[in-house]
Structures are given as structure tokens and as C-alpha cells.
Amino acid sequence: MLSQEEVEAFQNMIVNLLSANAEELEERENHRKLEKNYGFVWDESQLTEEDEEK
């Protein structure tokens, strides 16, 4: 049987894991939307000579 302190620590750990996961998922979704919105794809073969000199 867990003590009250251990139960609270376990609950806090679970909440922290779940909220961190939710934040990460939200951040990934926002990043995906930004990339789609701007049509940005990083591909060095698309750089022009002028871009490479910068």
C-alpha cells in the first residue's frame, strides 16, 4: 500500500507526463500547420548560386 505522500507524488508524475505529451503534440501540430501554410520545404538543391554566397 502506498502512503499519501507516495500517491500524491505518483499522481503528480502522471499529470506531468500527460501534460508534457499534450504540449509536445500541440507544438508539432502547430509546426506542421506553419510548414503547410508557407509551403516551406528545406532542400539545398533548390538554392541558387546567389543564395549560397550569402
N, CA, C and O of each residue as an XYZ file, in Angstrom:
216
protein
N       0.850     -1.173      0.000
C       0.000      0.000      0.000
C       0.898      1.239      0.000
O       1.919      1.277      0.686
N       0.508      2.236     -0.767
C       1.288      3.471     -0.861
C       0.850      4.469      0.203
O      -0.321      4.527      0.580
N       1.804      5.247      0.674
C       1.469      6.311      1.614
C       0.801      7.455      0.847
O       0.856      7.506     -0.382
N       0.182      8.353      1.572
C      -0.477      9.503      0.942
C       0.540     10.328      0.147
O       0.238     10.814     -0.943
N       1.724     10.478      0.690
C       2.784     11.233      0.013
C       3.186     10.550     -1.300
O       3.386     11.218     -2.314
N       3.300      9.237     -1.276
C       3.653      8.484     -2.485
C       2.543      8.557     -3.534
O       2.816      8.663     -4.730
N       1.296      8.498     -3.080
C       0.155      8.606     -4.000
C       0.173      9.967     -4.684
O      -0.011     10.055     -5.898
N       0.392     11.023     -3.915
C       0.432     12.372     -4.480
C       1.598     12.530     -5.449
O       1.447     13.151     -6.502
N       2.743     11.981     -5.111
C       3.909     12.058     -5.993
C       3.635     11.318     -7.300
O       3.990     11.800     -8.376
N       3.008     10.153     -7.207
C       2.672      9.375     -8.398
C       1.663     10.126     -9.264
O       1.814     10.186    -10.484
N       0.645     10.693     -8.643
C      -0.357     11.459     -9.389
C       0.287     12.655    -10.090
O      -0.017     12.937    -11.249
N       1.164     13.346     -9.394
C       1.862     14.488     -9.993
C       2.718     14.054    -11.174
O       2.782     14.748    -12.189
N       3.372     12.912    -11.043
C       4.205     12.399    -12.123
C       3.352     12.103    -13.358
O       3.731     12.460    -14.474
N       2.215     11.458    -13.165
C       1.324     11.123    -14.281
C       0.801     12.393    -14.945
O       0.801     12.496    -16.172
N       0.361     13.346    -14.157
C      -0.149     14.609    -14.708
C       0.943     15.318    -15.499
O       0.678     15.838    -16.583
N       2.154     15.346    -14.979
C       3.263     15.996    -15.683
C       3.576     15.301    -16.997
O       3.823     15.962    -18.005
N       3.568     13.984    -16.995
C       3.826     13.237    -18.231
C       2.749     13.502    -19.272
O       3.056     13.722    -20.443
N       1.509     13.484    -18.856
C       0.403     13.694    -19.790
C       0.377     15.120    -20.323
O       0.150     15.327    -21.515
N       0.603     16.093    -19.471
C       0.561     17.483    -19.933
C       1.758     17.789    -20.824
O       1.624     18.551    -21.781
N       2.920     17.219    -20.538
C       4.090     17.426    -21.398
C       3.834     16.807    -22.762
O       4.192     17.392    -23.784
N       3.222     15.638    -22.789
C       2.906     14.976    -24.046
C       1.902     15.805    -24.842
O       2.041     15.942    -26.058
N       0.902     16.356    -24.177
C      -0.105     17.179    -24.850
C       0.535     18.431    -25.434
O       0.209     18.834    -26.551
N       1.450     19.053    -24.681
C       2.142     20.244    -25.177
C       2.991     19.909    -26.393
O       3.026     20.675    -27.356
N       3.670     18.779    -26.359
C       4.502     18.365    -27.486
C       3.645     18.115    -28.722
O       4.003     18.534    -29.823
N       2.526     17.438    -28.545
C       1.635     17.181    -29.675
C       1.100     18.482    -30.265
O       1.019     18.629    -31.484
N       0.737     19.420    -29.400
C       0.238     20.711    -29.866
C       1.323     21.466    -30.625
O       1.052     22.059    -31.669
N       2.540     21.446    -30.112
C       3.653     22.122    -30.774
C       3.943     21.501    -32.135
O       4.182     22.223    -33.103
N       3.927     20.180    -32.224
C       4.156     19.507    -33.512
C       3.068     19.865    -34.516
O       3.354     20.105    -35.689
N       1.823     19.901    -34.055
C       0.707     20.250    -34.943
C       0.844     21.692    -35.430
O       0.625     21.974    -36.608
N       1.204     22.601    -34.530
C       1.407     23.995    -34.928
C       2.530     24.112    -35.948
O       2.415     24.860    -36.919
N       3.605     23.381    -35.734
C       4.738     23.414    -36.661
C       4.325     22.871    -38.028
O       4.688     23.433    -39.062
N       3.572     21.786    -38.026
C       3.096     21.201    -39.284
C       2.204     22.194    -40.037
O       2.307     22.322    -41.257
N       1.340     22.886    -39.317
C       0.462     23.877    -39.944
C       1.271     25.024    -40.537
O       0.973     25.491    -41.637
N       2.288     25.476    -39.817
C       3.127     26.559    -40.333
C       3.843     26.138    -41.607
O       3.879     26.896    -42.576
N       4.409     24.942    -41.615
C       5.092     24.461    -42.813
C       4.125     24.358    -43.987
O       4.458     24.742    -45.108
N       2.952     23.848    -43.731
C       1.958     23.709    -44.798
C       1.519     25.086    -45.286
O       1.372     25.302    -46.489
N       1.313     26.009    -44.365
C       0.857     27.347    -44.703
C       1.854     28.067    -45.606
O       1.458     28.728    -46.566
N       3.121     27.945    -45.308
C       4.140     28.641    -46.079
C       4.697     27.794    -47.212
O       5.496     28.282    -48.012
N       4.297     26.556    -47.289
C       4.790     25.680    -48.344
C       6.297     25.535    -48.289
O       6.952     25.401    -49.322
N       6.840     25.561    -47.101
C       8.289     25.532    -46.932
C       8.794     24.103    -46.881
O       8.342     23.289    -46.076
N       9.744     23.817    -47.764
C      10.419     22.524    -47.737
C      11.902     22.809    -47.872
O      12.328     23.418    -48.854
N      12.690     22.381    -46.905
C      14.129     22.643    -46.947
C      14.789     21.636    -47.859
O      14.761     20.429    -47.617
N      15.382     22.160    -48.914
C      16.059     21.312    -49.877
C      17.204     22.129    -50.455
O      16.975     23.066    -51.220
N      18.423     21.783    -50.099
C      19.575     22.559    -50.536
C      19.720     22.588    -52.049
O      20.332     23.512    -52.584
N      19.182     21.614    -52.744
C      19.298     21.600    -54.201
C      18.492     22.731    -54.833
O      18.692     23.045    -56.006
N      17.596     23.342    -54.085
C      16.783     24.430    -54.612
C      17.449     25.791    -54.435
O      16.944     26.791    -54.946
N      18.573     25.847    -53.720
C      19.275     27.104    -53.529
C      19.902     27.562    -54.838
O      20.417     26.758    -55.614
N      19.849     28.855    -55.062
C      20.515     29.411    -56.238
C      21.939     29.764    -55.850
O      22.285     29.760    -54.668
N      22.759     30.067    -56.833
C      24.142     30.446    -56.534
C      24.176     31.679    -55.653
O      25.021     31.781    -54.763
N      23.273     32.614    -55.886
C      23.217     33.839    -55.092
C      22.917     33.518    -53.630
O      23.522     34.105    -52.733
N      21.993     32.597    -53.381
C      21.657     32.200    -52.015
C      22.840     31.536    -51.326
O      23.059     31.742    -50.132
N      23.598     30.749    -52.064
C      24.724     30.025    -51.482
C      25.852     30.961    -51.079
O      26.613     30.650    -50.163
N      25.971     32.115    -51.755
C      27.035     33.067    -51.445
C      26.763     33.821    -50.161
O      27.694     34.370    -49.573
N      25.534     33.867    -49.708
C      25.168     34.642    -48.511
C      25.639     33.990    -47.257
O      25.411     34.513    -46.166
